[in-house]
Amino acid sequence: MSVQTLTKTEVDTELQKLNQGLEKPWEITSDKLSKTFIFKNFIEAFSFMTQVAIYAEKVNHHPEWFNVYKTVEIDLTTHEVGGLSVKDFDLAAYMESSARAQVSKS
Protein backbone atom coordinates (compact mmCIF):
# COMPACT_ATOMS: atom_id res chain seq x y z
CA MET A 1 0.00 0.00 0.00
CA SER A 2 1.44 3.34 -1.01
CA VAL A 3 1.22 6.31 1.32
CA GLN A 4 -0.49 9.43 0.04
CA THR A 5 -0.49 13.04 1.18
CA LEU A 6 -3.71 13.95 2.95
CA THR A 7 -5.85 16.77 1.57
CA LYS A 8 -6.56 19.83 3.73
CA THR A 9 -10.03 18.47 4.47
CA GLU A 10 -8.61 15.08 5.45
CA VAL A 11 -5.99 16.74 7.68
CA ASP A 12 -8.69 18.82 9.39
CA THR A 13 -10.82 15.70 9.97
CA GLU A 14 -7.89 13.65 11.31
CA LEU A 15 -6.75 16.53 13.54
CA GLN A 16 -10.22 16.90 15.02
CA LYS A 17 -10.39 13.15 15.77
CA LEU A 18 -6.88 13.14 17.27
CA ASN A 19 -7.54 16.15 19.50
CA GLN A 20 -10.91 14.98 20.80
CA GLY A 21 -10.76 15.01 24.59
CA LEU A 22 -7.15 16.22 24.80
CA GLU A 23 -6.26 18.95 27.26
CA LYS A 24 -3.38 20.13 25.07
CA PRO A 25 -4.10 19.64 21.37
CA TRP A 26 -1.83 18.81 18.47
CA GLU A 27 -1.35 21.66 15.98
CA ILE A 28 -0.42 21.97 12.33
CA THR A 29 2.68 24.14 11.96
CA SER A 30 4.64 24.47 8.72
CA ASP A 31 2.85 21.42 7.24
CA LYS A 32 3.84 19.31 10.24
CA LEU A 33 1.82 17.81 13.07
CA SER A 34 3.31 19.32 16.23
CA LYS A 35 3.00 19.03 19.99
CA THR A 36 5.08 19.57 23.11
CA PHE A 37 4.77 17.05 25.93
CA ILE A 38 5.91 18.00 29.43
CA PHE A 39 6.53 15.18 31.88
CA LYS A 40 7.36 15.15 35.61
CA ASN A 41 11.07 14.58 35.06
CA PHE A 42 13.74 13.44 32.61
CA ILE A 43 13.24 9.73 33.35
CA GLU A 44 9.56 9.95 32.47
CA ALA A 45 10.32 11.92 29.29
CA PHE A 46 13.04 9.51 28.21
CA SER A 47 10.87 6.48 28.97
CA PHE A 48 8.19 7.97 26.71
CA MET A 49 10.74 8.54 23.96
CA THR A 50 12.10 5.01 24.29
CA GLN A 51 8.65 3.47 24.03
CA VAL A 52 7.80 5.62 21.00
CA ALA A 53 11.17 4.87 19.37
CA ILE A 54 10.55 1.13 19.55
CA TYR A 55 7.10 1.54 18.00
CA ALA A 56 8.36 4.01 15.36
CA GLU A 57 11.01 1.54 14.27
CA LYS A 58 8.41 -1.22 14.05
CA VAL A 59 6.13 0.85 11.78
CA ASN A 60 9.06 2.50 9.97
CA HIS A 61 7.85 6.03 10.64
CA HIS A 62 10.12 8.22 12.76
CA PRO A 63 9.41 11.51 14.52
CA GLU A 64 11.45 14.67 14.48
CA TRP A 65 11.85 15.45 18.14
CA PHE A 66 13.86 17.47 20.61
CA ASN A 67 14.26 16.75 24.32
CA VAL A 68 15.48 18.93 27.16
CA TYR A 69 15.02 17.59 30.68
CA LYS A 70 11.28 16.88 31.04
CA THR A 71 10.14 18.45 27.76
CA VAL A 72 9.75 16.62 24.44
CA GLU A 73 8.92 18.70 21.36
CA ILE A 74 7.60 16.67 18.44
CA ASP A 75 7.04 17.33 14.73
CA LEU A 76 5.56 14.66 12.49
CA THR A 77 5.57 14.62 8.71
CA THR A 78 5.88 11.99 6.03
CA HIS A 79 9.03 12.84 4.11
CA GLU A 80 8.34 10.32 1.34
CA VAL A 81 5.21 12.25 0.29
CA GLY A 82 6.36 15.74 1.29
CA GLY A 83 3.49 16.38 3.69
CA LEU A 84 1.12 14.84 6.17
CA SER A 85 -0.20 11.32 5.79
CA VAL A 86 -2.24 8.92 7.86
CA LYS A 87 1.09 7.61 9.23
CA ASP A 88 1.58 10.89 11.10
CA PHE A 89 -1.82 10.76 12.75
CA ASP A 90 -1.40 7.09 13.64
CA LEU A 91 1.95 7.81 15.29
CA ALA A 92 0.52 10.83 17.11
CA ALA A 93 -2.32 8.68 18.49
CA TYR A 94 0.23 6.13 19.68
CA MET A 95 2.21 8.93 21.36
CA GLU A 96 -0.90 10.13 23.19
CA SER A 97 -1.51 6.63 24.50
CA SER A 98 2.13 6.25 25.50
CA ALA A 99 2.19 9.63 27.26
CA ARG A 100 -0.93 8.74 29.27
CA ALA A 101 0.71 5.45 30.26
CA GLN A 102 3.82 7.28 31.50
CA VAL A 103 1.75 9.65 33.61
CA SER A 104 -0.34 6.83 35.10
CA LYS A 105 2.84 4.92 36.11
CA SER A 106 4.06 7.79 38.25
N, CA, C and O atoms as a Tinker XYZ file with bonds, in Angstrom:
   424  protein
     1  N      0.841000   -1.189000    0.000000    73     2
     2  CA     0.000000    0.000000    0.000000    64     1     3
     3  C      0.880000    1.244000    0.000000    63     2     4     5
     4  O      1.752000    1.396000    0.855000    81     3
     5  N      0.648000    2.121000   -0.953000    73     3     6
     6  CA     1.440000    3.343000   -1.006000    64     5     7
     7  C      0.811000    4.417000   -0.111000    63     6     8     9
     8  O     -0.406000    4.477000    0.060000    81     7
     9  N      1.660000    5.239000    0.439000    73     7    10
    10  CA     1.222000    6.309000    1.324000    64     9    11
    11  C      0.949000    7.541000    0.479000    63    10    12    13
    12  O      1.708000    7.858000   -0.437000    81    11
    13  N     -0.139000    8.232000    0.793000    73    11    14
    14  CA    -0.491000    9.434000    0.045000    64    13    15
    15  C     -0.616000   10.625000    0.975000    63    14    16    17
    16  O     -0.982000   10.489000    2.143000    81    15
    17  N     -0.308000   11.786000    0.440000    73    15    18
    18  CA    -0.490000   13.037000    1.179000    64    17    19
    19  C     -1.972000   13.259000    1.423000    63    18    20    21
    20  O     -2.788000   13.077000    0.520000    81    19
    21  N     -2.317000   13.647000    2.629000    73    19    22
    22  CA    -3.707000   13.953000    2.947000    64    21    23
    23  C     -4.088000   15.327000    2.404000    63    22    24    25
    24  O     -3.260000   16.237000    2.355000    81    23
    25  N     -5.336000   15.467000    2.002000    73    23    26
    26  CA    -5.852000   16.772000    1.573000    64    25    27
    27  C     -6.077000   17.640000    2.805000    63    26    28    29
    28  O     -6.051000   17.138000    3.929000    81    27
    29  N     -6.293000   18.913000    2.607000    73    27    30
    30  CA    -6.556000   19.826000    3.728000    64    29    31
    31  C     -7.785000   19.365000    4.506000    63    30    32    33
    32  O     -7.782000   19.392000    5.737000    81    31
    33  N     -8.815000   18.951000    3.814000    73    31    34
    34  CA   -10.029000   18.469000    4.471000    64    33    35
    35  C     -9.743000   17.216000    5.289000    63    34    36    37
    36  O    -10.221000   17.085000    6.415000    81    35
    37  N     -8.970000   16.301000    4.731000    73    35    38
    38  CA    -8.613000   15.079000    5.451000    64    37    39
    39  C     -7.757000   15.393000    6.682000    63    38    40    41
    40  O     -7.949000   14.794000    7.741000    81    39
    41  N     -6.818000   16.326000    6.544000    73    39    42
    42  CA    -5.988000   16.739000    7.679000    64    41    43
    43  C     -6.871000   17.324000    8.778000    63    42    44    45
    44  O     -6.715000   16.984000    9.951000    81    43
    45  N     -7.796000   18.203000    8.398000    73    43    46
    46  CA    -8.691000   18.815000    9.390000    64    45    47
    47  C     -9.516000   17.755000   10.122000    63    46    48    49
    48  O     -9.690000   17.826000   11.338000    81    47
    49  N    -10.017000   16.782000    9.380000    73    47    50
    50  CA   -10.818000   15.702000    9.972000    64    49    51
    51  C     -9.974000   14.860000   10.921000    63    50    52    53
    52  O    -10.397000   14.572000   12.041000    81    51
    53  N     -8.783000   14.465000   10.476000    73    51    54
    54  CA    -7.889000   13.649000   11.310000    64    53    55
    55  C     -7.454000   14.416000   12.559000    63    54    56    57
    56  O     -7.374000   13.840000   13.644000    81    55
    57  N     -7.175000   15.701000   12.410000    73    55    58
    58  CA    -6.750000   16.526000   13.544000    64    57    59
    59  C     -7.872000   16.634000   14.576000    63    58    60    61
    60  O     -7.626000   16.553000   15.779000    81    59
    61  N     -9.081000   16.814000   14.107000    73    59    62
    62  CA   -10.221000   16.897000   15.020000    64    61    63
    63  C    -10.401000   15.583000   15.789000    63    62    64    65
    64  O    -10.642000   15.601000   16.996000    81    63
    65  N    -10.284000   14.452000   15.099000    73    63    66
    66  CA   -10.394000   13.147000   15.769000    64    65    67
    67  C     -9.271000   12.956000   16.785000    63    66    68    69
    68  O     -9.512000   12.507000   17.906000    81    67
    69  N     -8.044000   13.298000   16.391000    73    67    70
    70  CA    -6.883000   13.142000   17.272000    64    69    71
    71  C     -7.020000   13.984000   18.532000    63    70    72    73
    72  O     -6.698000   13.521000   19.626000    81    71
    73  N     -7.492000   15.205000   18.388000    73    71    74
    74  CA    -7.541000   16.153000   19.505000    64    73    75
    75  C     -8.764000   16.002000   20.401000    63    74    76    77
    76  O     -8.857000   16.661000   21.437000    81    75
    77  N     -9.696000   15.148000   20.016000    73    75    78
    78  CA   -10.906000   14.979000   20.801000    64    77    79
    79  C    -10.567000   14.530000   22.221000    63    78    80    81
    80  O     -9.954000   13.483000   22.430000    81    79
    81  N    -10.977000   15.342000   23.184000    73    79    82
    82  CA   -10.765000   15.005000   24.594000    64    81    83
    83  C     -9.392000   15.330000   25.141000    63    82    84    85
    84  O     -9.127000   15.077000   26.317000    81    83
    85  N     -8.498000   15.892000   24.311000    73    83    86
    86  CA    -7.152000   16.215000   24.797000    64    85    87
    87  C     -7.137000   17.579000   25.461000    63    86    88    89
    88  O     -7.760000   18.525000   24.979000    81    87
    89  N     -6.422000   17.671000   26.570000    73    87    90
    90  CA    -6.265000   18.954000   27.256000    64    89    91
    91  C     -5.370000   19.894000   26.447000    63    90    92    93
    92  O     -5.658000   21.084000   26.318000    81    91
    93  N     -4.289000   19.347000   25.911000    73    91    94
    94  CA    -3.380000   20.126000   25.069000    64    93    95
    95  C     -3.385000   19.509000   23.671000    63    94    96    97
    96  O     -2.894000   18.397000   23.480000    81    95
    97  N     -3.936000   20.225000   22.699000    73    95    98
    98  CA    -4.104000   19.638000   21.365000    64    97    99
    99  C     -2.832000   19.646000   20.518000    63    98   100   101
   100  O     -1.895000   20.406000   20.764000    81    99
   101  N     -2.838000   18.775000   19.516000    73    99   102
   102  CA    -1.833000   18.806000   18.468000    64   101   103
   103  C     -2.177000   19.975000   17.557000    63   102   104   105
   104  O     -3.338000   20.369000   17.449000    81   103
   105  N     -1.146000   20.534000   16.892000    73   103   106
   106  CA    -1.352000   21.656000   15.980000    64   105   107
   107  C     -0.657000   21.362000   14.657000    63   106   108   109
   108  O      0.263000   20.547000   14.589000    81   107
   109  N     -1.107000   22.032000   13.621000    73   107   110
   110  CA    -0.424000   21.969000   12.332000    64   109   111
   111  C      0.438000   23.227000   12.237000    63   110   112   113
   112  O     -0.072000   24.347000   12.273000    81   111
   113  N      1.746000   23.025000   12.115000    73   111   114
   114  CA     2.681000   24.143000   11.964000    64   113   115
   115  C      3.649000   23.803000   10.839000    63   114   116   117
   116  O      4.304000   22.761000   10.867000    81   115
   117  N      3.734000   24.676000    9.862000    73   115   118
   118  CA     4.636000   24.467000    8.718000    64   117   119
   119  C      4.445000   23.085000    8.086000    63   118   120   121
   120  O      5.416000   22.378000    7.817000    81   119
   121  N      3.195000   22.713000    7.855000    73   119   122
   122  CA     2.853000   21.421000    7.242000    64   121   123
   123  C      3.348000   20.228000    8.042000    63   122   124   125
   124  O      3.620000   19.167000    7.480000    81   123
   125  N      3.463000   20.399000    9.350000    73   123   126
   126  CA     3.842000   19.307000   10.244000    64   125   127
   127  C      2.826000   19.224000   11.371000    63   126   128   129
   128  O      2.209000   20.223000   11.739000    81   127
   129  N      2.659000   18.040000   11.907000    73   127   130
   130  CA     1.821000   17.810000   13.073000    64   129   131
   131  C      2.722000   17.982000   14.292000    63   130   132   133
   132  O      3.708000   17.260000   14.443000    81   131
   133  N      2.390000   18.931000   15.156000    73   131   134
   134  CA     3.309000   19.318000   16.233000    64   133   135
   135  C      2.641000   19.315000   17.604000    63   134   136   137
   136  O      1.454000   19.606000   17.750000    81   135
   137  N      3.455000   18.972000   18.602000    73   135   138
   138  CA     3.005000   19.033000   19.990000    64   137   139
   139  C      4.214000   19.009000   20.908000    63   138   140   141
   140  O      5.252000   18.438000   20.572000    81   139
   141  N      4.073000   19.630000   22.065000    73   139   142
   142  CA     5.085000   19.566000   23.114000    64   141   143
   143  C      4.490000   18.840000   24.310000    63   142   144   145
   144  O      3.446000   19.231000   24.833000    81   143
   145  N      5.160000   17.790000   24.732000    73   143   146
   146  CA     4.775000   17.052000   25.931000    64   145   147
   147  C      5.691000   17.487000   27.063000    63   146   148   149
   148  O      6.895000   17.648000   26.869000    81   147
   149  N      5.119000   17.676000   28.242000    73   147   150
   150  CA     5.913000   18.000000   29.430000    64   149   151
   151  C      5.610000   16.941000   30.495000    63   150   152   153
   152  O      4.467000   16.764000   30.914000    81   151
   153  N      6.659000   16.251000   30.913000    73   151   154
   154  CA     6.533000   15.178000   31.880000    64   153   155
   155  C      7.009000   15.653000   33.248000    63   154   156   157
   156  O      7.437000   16.799000   33.392000    81   155
   157  N      6.940000   14.783000   34.251000    73   155   158
   158  CA     7.356000   15.152000   35.608000    64   157   159
   159  C      8.860000   15.337000   35.729000    63   158   160   161
   160  O      9.334000   16.169000   36.503000    81   159
   161  N      9.618000   14.543000   34.946000    73   159   162
   162  CA    11.069000   14.584000   35.060000    64   161   163
   163  C     11.698000   13.968000   33.807000    63   162   164   165
   164  O     10.995000   13.517000   32.903000    81   163
   165  N     13.016000   13.959000   33.771000    73   163   166
   166  CA    13.739000   13.440000   32.613000    64   165   167
   167  C     13.491000   11.949000   32.404000    63   166   168   169
   168  O     13.338000   11.504000   31.266000    81   167
   169  N     13.451000   11.181000   33.472000    73   167   170
   170  CA    13.245000    9.733000   33.353000    64   169   171
   171  C     11.913000    9.445000   32.671000    63   170   172   173
   172  O     11.839000    8.590000   31.788000    81   171
   173  N     10.876000   10.143000   33.068000    73   171   174
   174  CA     9.555000    9.950000   32.468000    64   173   175
   175  C      9.576000   10.343000   30.987000    63   174   176   177
   176  O      9.015000    9.643000   30.143000    81   175
   177  N     10.225000   11.466000   30.683000    73   175   178
   178  CA    10.319000   11.918000   29.290000    64   177   179
   179  C     11.101000   10.920000   28.445000    63   178   180   181
   180  O     10.699000   10.596000   27.327000    81   179
   181  N     12.207000   10.438000   28.974000    73   179   182
   182  CA    13.040000    9.509000   28.212000    64   181   183
   183  C     12.364000    8.145000   28.062000    63   182   184   185
   184  O     12.519000    7.486000   27.034000    81   183
   185  N     11.624000    7.728000   29.069000    73   183   186
   186  CA    10.867000    6.478000   28.972000    64   185   187
   187  C      9.830000    6.578000   27.861000    63   186   188   189
   188  O      9.650000    5.638000   27.086000    81   187
   189  N      9.151000    7.714000   27.784000    73   187   190
   190  CA     8.192000    7.970000   26.708000    64   189   191
   191  C      8.888000    7.880000   25.352000    63   190   192   193
   192  O      8.399000    7.211000   24.442000    81   191
   193  N     10.015000    8.546000   25.223000    73   191   194
   194  CA    10.742000    8.545000   23.961000    64   193   195
   195  C     11.207000    7.137000   23.587000    63   194   196   197
   196  O     11.161000    6.760000   22.416000    81   195
   197  N     11.648000    6.369000   24.562000    73   195   198
   198  CA    12.097000    5.007000   24.293000    64   197   199
   199  C     10.944000    4.146000   23.790000    63   198   200   201
   200  O     11.089000    3.408000   22.816000    81   199
   201  N      9.816000    4.244000   24.452000    73   199   202
   202  CA     8.649000    3.466000   24.033000    64   201   203
   203  C      8.218000    3.858000   22.619000    63   202   204   205
   204  O      7.914000    2.990000   21.801000    81   203
   205  N      8.191000    5.144000   22.334000    73   203   206
   206  CA     7.804000    5.619000   21.002000    64   205   207
   207  C      8.843000    5.191000   19.961000    63   206   208   209
   208  O      8.482000    4.807000   18.849000    81   207
   209  N     10.111000    5.255000   20.311000    73   207   210
   210  CA    11.172000    4.866000   19.366000    64   209   211
   211  C     11.033000    3.410000   18.939000    63   210   212   213
   212  O     11.210000    3.088000   17.764000    81   211
   213  N     10.722000    2.541000   19.874000    73   211   214
   214  CA    10.552000    1.125000   19.549000    64   213   215
   215  C      9.370000    0.949000   18.587000    63   214   216   217
   216  O      9.463000    0.206000   17.610000    81   215
   217  N      8.279000    1.628000   18.869000    73   215   218
   218  CA     7.104000    1.541000   17.997000    64   217   219
   219  C      7.393000    2.165000   16.625000    63   218   220   221
   220  O      7.024000    1.601000   15.595000    81   219
   221  N      8.044000    3.311000   16.614000    73   219   222
   222  CA     8.356000    4.006000   15.356000    64   221   223
   223  C      9.224000    3.130000   14.454000    63   222   224   225
   224  O      9.031000    3.094000   13.239000    81   223
   225  N     10.157000    2.444000   15.045000    73   223   226
   226  CA    11.013000    1.542000   14.271000    64   225   227
   227  C     10.183000    0.401000   13.687000    63   226   228   229
   228  O     10.373000    0.004000   12.537000    81   227
   229  N      9.272000   -0.111000   14.488000    73   227   230
   230  CA     8.413000   -1.215000   14.053000    64   229   231
   231  C      7.547000   -0.818000   12.848000    63   230   232   233
   232  O      7.371000   -1.604000   11.917000    81   231
   233  N      7.010000    0.409000   12.874000    73   231   234
   234  CA     6.131000    0.853000   11.778000    64   233   235
   235  C      6.890000    1.638000   10.709000    63   234   236   237
   236  O      6.306000    2.093000    9.726000    81   235
   237  N      8.193000    1.788000   10.914000    73   235   238
   238  CA     9.060000    2.498000    9.968000    64   237   239
   239  C      8.579000    3.925000    9.681000    63   238   240   241
   240  O      8.510000    4.361000    8.532000    81   239
   241  N      8.256000    4.624000   10.752000    73   239   242
   242  CA     7.854000    6.029000   10.640000    64   241   243
   243  C      8.401000    6.743000   11.871000    63   242   244   245
   244  O      7.979000    6.466000   12.994000    81   243
   245  N      9.342000    7.664000   11.659000    73   243   246
   246  CA    10.122000    8.217000   12.758000    64   245   247
   247  C      9.826000    9.707000   12.966000    63   246   248   249
   248  O      9.723000   10.469000   12.004000    81   247
   249  N      9.693000   10.105000   14.225000    73   247   250
   250  CA     9.408000   11.513000   14.523000    64   249   251
   251  C     10.660000   12.384000   14.431000    63   250   252   253
   252  O     11.790000   11.906000   14.537000    81   251
   253  N     10.418000   13.655000   14.233000    73   251   254
   254  CA    11.449000   14.672000   14.476000    64   253   255
   255  C     11.144000   15.134000   15.890000    63   254   256   257
   256  O     10.034000   15.582000   16.176000    81   255
   257  N     12.126000   15.027000   16.773000    73   255   258
   258  CA    11.850000   15.450000   18.140000    64   257   259
   259  C     13.082000   16.029000   18.802000    63   258   260   261
   260  O     14.215000   15.828000   18.363000    81   259
   261  N     12.817000   16.759000   19.879000    73   259   262
   262  CA    13.857000   17.466000   20.614000    64   261   263
   263  C     13.512000   17.330000   22.094000    63   262   264   265
   264  O     12.370000   17.556000   22.494000    81   263
   265  N     14.493000   16.964000   22.894000    73   263   266
   266  CA    14.264000   16.747000   24.318000    64   265   267
   267  C     15.229000   17.561000   25.153000    63   266   268   269
   268  O     16.439000   17.533000   24.927000    81   267
   269  N     14.692000   18.285000   26.115000    73   267   270
   270  CA    15.480000   18.931000   27.161000    64   269   271
   271  C     14.778000   18.634000   28.481000    63   270   272   273
   272  O     13.621000   18.998000   28.691000    81   271
   273  N     15.500000   17.975000   29.345000    73   271   274
   274  CA    15.023000   17.591000   30.677000    64   273   275
   275  C     13.662000   16.905000   30.575000    63   274   276   277
   276  O     13.591000   15.771000   30.101000    81   275
   277  N     12.592000   17.548000   30.999000    73   275   278
   278  CA    11.279000   16.883000   31.036000    64   277   279
   279  C     10.379000   17.246000   29.858000    63   278   280   281
   280  O      9.208000   16.867000   29.829000    81   279
   281  N     10.917000   17.970000   28.902000    73   279   282
   282  CA    10.140000   18.449000   27.758000    64   281   283
   283  C     10.529000   17.707000   26.483000    63   282   284   285
   284  O     11.712000   17.530000   26.193000    81   283
   285  N      9.526000   17.278000   25.729000    73   283   286
   286  CA     9.749000   16.618000   24.441000    64   285   287
   287  C      8.910000   17.359000   23.397000    63   286   288   289
   288  O      7.680000   17.337000   23.444000    81   287
   289  N      9.592000   18.011000   22.461000    73   287   290
   290  CA     8.924000   18.702000   21.356000    64   289   291
   291  C      8.909000   17.772000   20.154000    63   290   292   293
   292  O      9.933000   17.183000   19.806000    81   291
   293  N      7.754000   17.640000   19.521000    73   291   294
   294  CA     7.596000   16.672000   18.435000    64   293   295
   295  C      7.014000   17.340000   17.192000    63   294   296   297
   296  O      6.081000   18.139000   17.273000    81   295
   297  N      7.589000   16.992000   16.038000    73   295   298
   298  CA     7.038000   17.334000   14.728000    64   297   299
   299  C      6.919000   16.034000   13.945000    63   298   300   301
   300  O      7.854000   15.235000   13.905000    81   299
   301  N      5.775000   15.833000   13.330000    73   299   302
   302  CA     5.561000   14.655000   12.495000    64   301   303
   303  C      5.233000   15.087000   11.069000    63   302   304   305
   304  O      4.435000   15.998000   10.850000    81   303
   305  N      5.851000   14.430000   10.120000    73   303   306
   306  CA     5.570000   14.622000    8.705000    64   305   307
   307  C      6.011000   13.355000    7.990000    63   306   308   309
   308  O      6.816000   12.582000    8.510000    81   307
   309  N      5.478000   13.152000    6.803000    73   307   310
   310  CA     5.878000   11.985000    6.027000    64   309   311
   311  C      6.761000   12.465000    4.895000    63   310   312   313
   312  O      6.272000   12.960000    3.879000    81   311
   313  N      8.056000   12.318000    5.071000    73   311   314
   314  CA     9.026000   12.842000    4.109000    64   313   315
   315  C      8.833000   12.256000    2.713000    63   314   316   317
   316  O      9.012000   12.952000    1.713000    81   315
   317  N      8.464000   10.969000    2.646000    73   315   318
   318  CA     8.341000   10.318000    1.338000    64   317   319
   319  C      7.244000   10.920000    0.463000    63   318   320   321
   320  O      7.272000   10.769000   -0.758000    81   319
   321  N      6.271000   11.607000    1.085000    73   319   322
   322  CA     5.214000   12.250000    0.293000    64   321   323
   323  C      5.271000   13.772000    0.388000    63   322   324   325
   324  O      4.481000   14.466000   -0.252000    81   323
   325  N      6.199000   14.288000    1.179000    73   323   326
   326  CA     6.362000   15.738000    1.294000    64   325   327
   327  C      5.210000   16.437000    1.984000    63   326   328   329
   328  O      4.869000   17.567000    1.635000    81   327
   329  N      4.608000   15.778000    2.958000    73   327   330
   330  CA     3.493000   16.381000    3.690000    64   329   331
   331  C      2.956000   15.419000    4.727000    63   330   332   333
   332  O      3.627000   14.465000    5.122000    81   331
   333  N      1.740000   15.683000    5.158000    73   331   334
   334  CA     1.122000   14.842000    6.173000    64   333   335
   335  C      0.400000   13.658000    5.549000    63   334   336   337
   336  O     -0.229000   13.772000    4.497000    81   335
   337  N      0.505000   12.525000    6.219000    73   335   338
   338  CA    -0.196000   11.317000    5.785000    64   337   339
   339  C     -0.852000   10.689000    7.009000    63   338   340   341
   340  O     -0.678000   11.153000    8.136000    81   339
   341  N     -1.597000    9.637000    6.766000    73   339   342
   342  CA    -2.238000    8.922000    7.860000    64   341   343
   343  C     -1.190000    8.361000    8.830000    63   342   344   345
   344  O     -1.489000    8.169000   10.009000    81   343
   345  N      0.016000    8.100000    8.358000    73   343   346
   346  CA     1.089000    7.608000    9.232000    64   345   347
   347  C      1.378000    8.586000   10.371000    63   346   348   349
   348  O      1.662000    8.173000   11.496000    81   347
   349  N      1.305000    9.877000   10.072000    73   347   350
   350  CA     1.581000   10.887000   11.098000    64   349   351
   351  C      0.516000   10.876000   12.188000    63   350   352   353
   352  O      0.828000   10.959000   13.376000    81   351
   353  N     -0.729000   10.775000   11.777000    73   351   354
   354  CA    -1.822000   10.764000   12.749000    64   353   355
   355  C     -1.845000    9.464000   13.550000    63   354   356   357
   356  O     -2.184000    9.469000   14.734000    81   355
   357  N     -1.489000    8.361000   12.915000    73   355   358
   358  CA    -1.399000    7.088000   13.641000    64   357   359
   359  C     -0.294000    7.143000   14.696000    63   358   360   361
   360  O     -0.481000    6.685000   15.823000    81   359
   361  N      0.850000    7.701000   14.328000    73   359   362
   362  CA     1.954000    7.808000   15.286000    64   361   363
   363  C      1.601000    8.780000   16.414000    63   362   364   365
   364  O      1.930000    8.532000   17.574000    81   363
   365  N      0.940000    9.871000   16.079000    73   363   366
   366  CA     0.518000   10.833000   17.111000    64   365   367
   367  C     -0.444000   10.179000   18.099000    63   366   368   369
   368  O     -0.337000   10.402000   19.305000    81   367
   369  N     -1.375000    9.380000   17.604000    73   367   370
   370  CA    -2.318000    8.683000   18.490000    64   369   371
   371  C     -1.572000    7.711000   19.404000    63   370   372   373
   372  O     -1.893000    7.590000   20.586000    81   371
   373  N     -0.580000    7.024000   18.852000    73   371   374
   374  CA     0.235000    6.129000   19.676000    64   373   375
   375  C      0.973000    6.933000   20.758000    63   374   376   377
   376  O      1.059000    6.496000   21.906000    81   375
   377  N      1.498000    8.094000   20.394000    73   375   378
   378  CA     2.213000    8.933000   21.355000    64   377   379
   379  C      1.294000    9.384000   22.485000    63   378   380   381
   380  O      1.704000    9.417000   23.645000    81   379
   381  N      0.066000    9.727000   22.152000    73   379   382
   382  CA    -0.895000   10.125000   23.190000    64   381   383
   383  C     -1.120000    8.989000   24.175000    63   382   384   385
   384  O     -1.126000    9.198000   25.388000    81   383
   385  N     -1.300000    7.808000   23.655000    73   383   386
   386  CA    -1.505000    6.631000   24.497000    64   385   387
   387  C     -0.273000    6.371000   25.372000    63   386   388   389
   388  O     -0.393000    6.087000   26.564000    81   387
   389  N      0.884000    6.470000   24.774000    73   387   390
   390  CA     2.134000    6.251000   25.495000    64   389   391
   391  C      2.345000    7.305000   26.583000    63   390   392   393
   392  O      2.785000    6.982000   27.687000    81   391
   393  N      2.033000    8.556000   26.273000    73   391   394
   394  CA     2.188000    9.634000   27.259000    64   393   395
   395  C      1.253000    9.420000   28.452000    63   394   396   397
   396  O      1.648000    9.616000   29.601000    81   395
   397  N      0.018000    9.020000   28.170000    73   395   398
   398  CA    -0.929000    8.741000   29.265000    64   397   399
   399  C     -0.419000    7.597000   30.140000    63   398   400   401
   400  O     -0.556000    7.634000   31.363000    81   399
   401  N      0.164000    6.589000   29.510000    73   399   402
   402  CA     0.708000    5.449000   30.265000    64   401   403
   403  C      1.860000    5.889000   31.166000    63   402   404   405
   404  O      1.977000    5.411000   32.294000    81   403
   405  N      2.700000    6.785000   30.686000    73   403   406
   406  CA     3.820000    7.283000   31.499000    64   405   407
   407  C      3.305000    8.022000   32.724000    63   406   408   409
   408  O      3.810000    7.841000   33.832000    81   407
   409  N      2.297000    8.854000   32.512000    73   407   410
   410  CA     1.746000    9.646000   33.614000    64   409   411
   411  C      1.064000    8.737000   34.632000    63   410   412   413
   412  O      1.172000    8.970000   35.836000    81   411
   413  N      0.365000    7.707000   34.165000    73   411   414
   414  CA    -0.345000    6.828000   35.095000    64   413   415
   415  C      0.618000    5.940000   35.897000    63   414   416   417
   416  O      0.260000    5.463000   36.974000    81   415
   417  N      1.838000    5.715000   35.383000    73   415   418
   418  CA     2.837000    4.921000   36.114000    64   417   419
   419  C      3.388000    5.676000   37.315000    63   418   420   421
   420  O      3.772000    5.080000   38.321000    81   419
   421  N      3.418000    7.007000   37.189000    73   419   422
   422  CA     4.063000    7.790000   38.251000    64   421   423
   423  C      3.117000    8.149000   39.372000    63   422   424
   424  O      3.519000    8.805000   40.333000    81   423
